[in-house]
Amino acid sequence: MRYRIVHRTDYRYSAPVSRARNEAHLRPRDTDRQHCESSELTVEPTPTSWSERTDFFGNPVVSFAVDGPFVELTVTSTSVVSVSGREPLPATGPAWEQARDTLANDLGPETLAAREFCFESPLVPVSSGVRAFAEPSFTAARPLTEAVSELTERIFVDFLYDPGFTTVTTPLEDVLTFRRGVCQDFAHLAIGCLRSMGLAARYVSGYLETAPPPGEERLVGADASHAWPSVFIPGWGWLDVDPTNDQLVGSSYVTTAWGRDYSDVSPLKGIVFGGGDSHTLHVSVDVTRSVPAGHWADSAGGS
């Protein structure tokens, strides 16, 4: 699949801003299943400083500052990304206890890199409540892929998708107590569950195709940034699942960045000086299938 992604963020302030500093994780990263063909980030008003780098987790990051006065700030990211499906899951895989023990004892570079995602992080505490929710899926000697599949389904069934209930600062324990939240919360919960069992899990930020293929239902979270957890399977790699929609992550998903939790890969964050005591925020995301260059010319003859 080939997608064109337009992610627009508009801020409007109640008083002039004298200076804004921001950091953006908006360029989709290259992975073993996707390639970012092009990406452009535009900011209005025009930034007075701009830098690009790669963060600790290998994600592309843009930092910029805008000097005022201004009362509106618009950031638009436009990217073209080609995506392929992952290789099939192994018919049999390690039991979850075997995966846990490998992460604890194997000194190979791939396992050591995955081990960074075994520990609690700022937005994902590993509490007794989170572990209690996880344990029914992790029965003795159960294959890891089977345990993850059931955990994904349980979050989908037991929790209500409620965009008005949580914010980026809502504690995970509140999500667990009230059984509601959004994709970010469900990703954090799944990650906390996996880490509580000694497994490696990372937070993935990205997008879903906006319009579904003919005959298929539109997925939850397709009109905004999306998020999901990824679990490390020793000897195979990282498995991405989507508890918001109870399915494996496939070719209708685009990965932007990954880290320990949302705080590592927020699409856009920063600080403003001035701006009054209130502001409004509007975010729009459009992910549409894009025809490869030359496609129409190649298929135009013959009739």
Secondary structure per residue as TSV (DSSP state, phi and psi in degrees):
chain	resnum	aa	ss	phi	psi
A	1	M	-	360.0	149.9
A	2	R	E	-129.7	127.7
A	3	Y	E	-124.9	146.7
A	4	R	E	-108.5	125.4
A	5	I	E	-117.8	125.5
A	6	V	E	-119.9	116.5
A	7	H	E	-119.1	111.5
A	8	R	E	-116.3	132.1
A	9	T	E	-124.0	126.2
A	10	D	E	-120.6	125.0
A	11	Y	E	-109.9	137.3
A	12	R	E	-129.4	127.1
A	13	Y	E	-107.9	152.7
A	14	S	E	-79.4	-11.7
A	15	A	E	-149.8	161.7
A	16	P	E	-60.3	141.2
A	17	V	E	-95.0	132.7
A	18	S	E	-88.3	-29.6
A	19	R	E	-162.5	142.1
A	20	A	E	-131.9	138.0
A	21	R	E	-123.3	130.6
A	22	N	E	-137.5	157.9
A	23	E	E	-131.4	131.2
A	24	A	E	-122.2	128.0
A	25	H	-	-106.8	79.2
A	26	L	-	-124.0	-14.7
A	27	R	S	-84.6	120.7
A	28	P	-	-58.6	137.6
A	29	R	-	-86.6	156.8
A	30	D	-	-80.6	135.4
A	31	T	B	-136.8	-174.8
A	32	D	T	-72.6	-9.1
A	33	R	T	-122.6	4.8
A	34	Q	E	-153.3	155.7
A	35	H	E	-135.2	126.8
A	36	C	E	-84.9	108.2
A	37	E	E	-75.2	-36.7
A	38	S	E	-158.7	154.6
A	39	S	E	-157.6	132.9
A	40	E	E	-132.3	132.9
A	41	L	E	-116.5	122.8
A	42	T	E	-118.8	142.2
A	43	V	E	-131.0	134.1
A	44	E	E	-127.9	126.5
A	45	P	S	-63.2	166.2
A	46	T	-	-64.2	130.4
A	47	P	-	-62.6	149.0
A	48	T	S	-96.2	-13.6
A	49	S	E	-147.3	153.7
A	50	W	E	-157.2	133.5
A	51	S	E	-147.1	151.9
A	52	E	E	-127.6	144.1
A	53	R	E	-156.6	176.8
A	54	T	E	-114.2	129.7
A	55	D	-	-81.7	-176.3
A	56	F	T	-57.1	-33.1
A	57	F	T	-93.0	5.1
A	58	G	S	88.3	11.5
A	59	N	-	-86.7	139.3
A	60	P	E	-71.6	135.8
A	61	V	E	-132.9	138.3
A	62	V	E	-115.6	130.7
A	63	S	E	-114.8	136.6
A	64	F	E	-149.1	158.4
A	65	A	E	-128.0	145.2
A	66	V	E	-126.6	124.9
A	67	D	E	-91.8	141.9
A	68	G	E	-93.1	-162.7
A	69	P	E	-82.7	144.8
A	70	F	E	-152.1	157.3
A	71	V	E	-118.3	-6.5
A	72	E	E	-131.5	139.6
A	73	L	E	-133.2	126.0
A	74	T	E	-123.8	128.3
A	75	V	E	-122.7	121.5
A	76	T	E	-125.2	123.5
A	77	S	E	-109.0	127.6
A	78	T	E	-125.7	120.4
A	79	S	E	-135.0	153.1
A	80	V	E	-121.3	125.8
A	81	V	E	-134.0	135.6
A	82	S	E	-102.8	136.3
A	83	V	E	-131.0	137.7
A	84	S	-	-122.0	164.3
A	85	G	-	-76.9	161.6
A	86	R	-	-80.3	160.2
A	87	E	-	-63.0	151.9
A	88	P	-	-59.6	150.2
A	89	L	-	-64.6	149.0
A	90	P	-	-63.6	144.0
A	91	A	S	-58.3	-38.9
A	92	T	S	-130.1	141.4
A	93	G	-	-132.6	-179.6
A	94	P	-	-68.3	148.1
A	95	A	B	-64.6	153.9
A	96	W	H	-61.6	-33.7
A	97	E	H	-66.0	-37.1
A	98	Q	H	-64.9	-41.5
A	99	A	H	-62.5	-42.6
A	100	R	H	-60.5	-45.4
A	101	D	H	-68.9	-35.1
A	102	T	H	-62.8	-44.5
A	103	L	H	-61.8	-33.1
A	104	A	H	-79.0	-26.2
A	105	N	H	-120.3	-25.6
A	106	D	-	-76.0	132.8
A	107	L	-	-103.5	12.0
A	108	G	S	-65.7	152.6
A	109	P	H	-60.3	-38.0
A	110	E	H	-66.2	-42.2
A	111	T	H	-69.8	-39.9
A	112	L	H	-62.5	-38.7
A	113	A	H	-66.3	-38.3
A	114	A	H	-69.7	-30.6
A	115	R	H	-61.3	-23.2
A	116	E	T	-58.8	-21.6
A	117	F	T	-102.4	19.0
A	118	C	S	-90.9	-13.4
A	119	F	S	-106.9	158.9
A	120	E	-	-64.9	157.1
A	121	S	B	-135.8	175.9
A	122	P	T	-51.9	-38.6
A	123	L	T	-105.1	0.9
A	124	V	B	-130.8	80.3
A	125	P	-	-73.5	144.9
A	126	V	-	-97.1	93.1
A	127	S	-	-101.4	167.4
A	128	S	H	-65.0	-33.4
A	129	G	H	-66.0	-40.7
A	130	V	H	-65.4	-43.5
A	131	R	H	-64.8	-38.6
A	132	A	H	-62.0	-35.7
A	133	F	H	-70.0	-34.1
A	134	A	H	-74.1	-38.3
A	135	E	G	-54.7	-39.5
A	136	P	G	-57.4	-25.7
A	137	S	G	-84.0	-16.5
A	138	F	-	-111.3	66.3
A	139	T	-	-77.1	165.0
A	140	A	T	-58.1	131.0
A	141	A	T	64.6	15.4
A	142	R	-	-74.1	135.8
A	143	P	B	-56.8	140.0
A	144	L	H	-59.0	-43.2
A	145	T	H	-61.9	-36.6
A	146	E	H	-68.5	-41.5
A	147	A	H	-64.2	-42.2
A	148	V	H	-65.6	-39.7
A	149	S	H	-60.5	-44.4
A	150	E	H	-68.7	-40.1
A	151	L	H	-59.9	-43.3
A	152	T	H	-59.4	-44.9
A	153	E	H	-65.9	-39.9
A	154	R	H	-64.1	-41.1
A	155	I	H	-63.9	-42.2
A	156	F	H	-61.0	-42.0
A	157	V	H	-78.5	-41.7
A	158	D	H	-84.9	-16.0
A	159	F	S	-117.7	142.1
A	160	L	E	-94.3	130.9
A	161	Y	E	-75.0	112.7
A	162	D	-	-138.3	92.2
A	163	P	T	-60.7	-19.7
A	164	G	T	-92.4	-2.1
A	165	F	T	-89.1	-40.2
A	166	T	-	-114.5	162.6
A	167	T	-	-127.3	-179.1
A	168	V	T	-66.8	-13.9
A	169	T	T	-102.9	1.9
A	170	T	-	-66.8	125.1
A	171	P	-	-63.5	147.6
A	172	L	H	-60.2	-33.5
A	173	E	H	-62.5	-33.9
A	174	D	H	-67.9	-40.0
A	175	V	H	-60.8	-43.4
A	176	L	H	-67.5	-38.0
A	177	T	H	-70.5	-46.2
A	178	F	H	-92.4	-7.0
A	179	R	T	58.2	44.9
A	180	R	E	-156.7	159.0
A	181	G	E	164.9	-157.5
A	182	V	-	-128.5	-175.8
A	183	C	H	-56.2	-39.0
A	184	Q	H	-58.8	-43.7
A	185	D	H	-67.1	-41.5
A	186	F	H	-68.0	-35.6
A	187	A	H	-64.4	-46.1
A	188	H	H	-60.3	-41.5
A	189	L	H	-63.5	-46.8
A	190	A	H	-61.5	-41.9
A	191	I	H	-63.0	-44.2
A	192	G	H	-61.2	-40.7
A	193	C	H	-62.0	-46.8
A	194	L	H	-65.5	-43.5
A	195	R	H	-66.3	-33.1
A	196	S	H	-64.8	-21.7
A	197	M	T	-96.1	9.8
A	198	G	T	84.6	16.1
A	199	L	-	-102.0	164.3
A	200	A	-	-98.2	126.9
A	201	A	E	-143.0	136.3
A	202	R	E	-121.6	160.7
A	203	Y	E	-96.3	128.8
A	204	V	E	-115.9	128.5
A	205	S	E	-106.8	139.9
A	206	G	E	-175.7	-146.8
A	207	Y	E	-142.1	160.3
A	208	L	E	-115.4	148.8
A	209	E	-	-57.4	130.6
A	210	T	S	-65.7	-51.7
A	211	A	S	-102.5	126.9
A	212	P	-	-73.8	160.4
A	213	P	-	-60.3	156.5
A	214	P	T	-53.8	132.1
A	215	G	T	87.5	-5.1
A	216	E	S	-110.0	150.5
A	217	E	-	-77.3	150.3
A	218	R	-	-72.6	132.1
A	219	L	-	-78.6	149.6
A	220	V	T	-68.4	132.3
A	221	G	T	95.1	8.2
A	222	A	T	-78.9	-8.3
A	223	D	T	-106.2	16.2
A	224	A	S	-155.8	-178.9
A	225	S	-	-60.0	145.8
A	226	H	E	-119.1	166.7
A	227	A	E	-151.9	151.1
A	228	W	E	-158.5	163.5
A	229	P	E	-92.7	157.5
A	230	S	E	-133.4	132.0
A	231	V	E	-115.4	141.8
A	232	F	E	-86.9	126.5
A	233	I	E	-110.7	107.6
A	234	P	T	-54.4	134.1
A	235	G	T	85.1	-6.4
A	236	W	T	-128.5	-50.5
A	237	G	E	135.7	-155.3
A	238	W	E	-96.0	130.6
A	239	L	E	-108.7	119.3
A	240	D	E	-97.0	129.6
A	241	V	E	-129.6	158.7
A	242	D	E	-124.9	94.8
A	243	P	T	-67.3	-21.5
A	244	T	T	-64.7	-32.1
A	245	N	T	-120.5	4.3
A	246	D	T	54.1	59.7
A	247	Q	E	-159.4	166.2
A	248	L	E	-73.1	150.1
A	249	V	-	-78.8	126.2
A	250	G	-	-127.5	-150.0
A	251	S	T	-76.6	-5.0
A	252	S	T	-91.2	5.7
A	253	Y	E	-110.5	142.8
A	254	V	E	-120.5	128.2
A	255	T	E	-92.0	128.5
A	256	T	E	-96.7	-51.0
A	257	A	E	-159.4	161.7
A	258	W	E	-140.2	155.2
A	259	G	E	-165.7	-160.5
A	260	R	S	-73.9	-38.7
A	261	D	S	-162.3	-172.8
A	262	Y	H	-56.1	-34.6
A	263	S	H	-63.0	-23.3
A	264	D	H	-80.7	-24.8
A	265	V	H	-133.6	25.7
A	266	S	-	-51.2	130.9
A	267	P	S	-53.4	-40.8
A	268	L	E	-151.4	126.7
A	269	K	E	-147.4	156.6
A	270	G	E	176.4	-161.7
A	271	I	E	-140.9	144.1
A	272	V	E	-122.5	149.0
A	273	F	E	-108.5	119.3
A	274	G	E	92.9	-152.1
A	275	G	-	92.7	-2.9
A	276	G	T	76.8	-165.2
A	277	D	T	-99.5	7.0
A	278	S	-	-156.2	159.1
A	279	H	E	-155.2	160.9
A	280	T	E	-115.0	151.0
A	281	L	E	-131.3	131.2
A	282	H	E	-131.5	127.8
A	283	V	E	-123.1	132.6
A	284	S	E	-129.0	139.8
A	285	V	E	-131.5	132.2
A	286	D	E	-132.7	118.7
A	287	V	E	-119.5	108.7
A	288	T	E	-124.2	150.6
A	289	R	E	-67.7	137.5
A	290	S	-	-117.1	134.4
A	291	V	-	-79.4	128.5
A	292	P	-	-58.8	148.7
A	293	A	T	-57.5	134.2
A	294	G	T	86.6	-4.7
A	295	H	H	-61.8	-47.8
A	296	W	H	-65.6	-39.6
A	297	A	H	-64.6	-39.6
A	298	D	H	-67.3	-29.3
A	299	S	T	-107.4	10.1
A	300	A	S	-84.1	-20.9
A	301	G	-	-85.8	174.4
A	302	G	-	100.3	0.9
A	303	S	-	-135.4	360.0
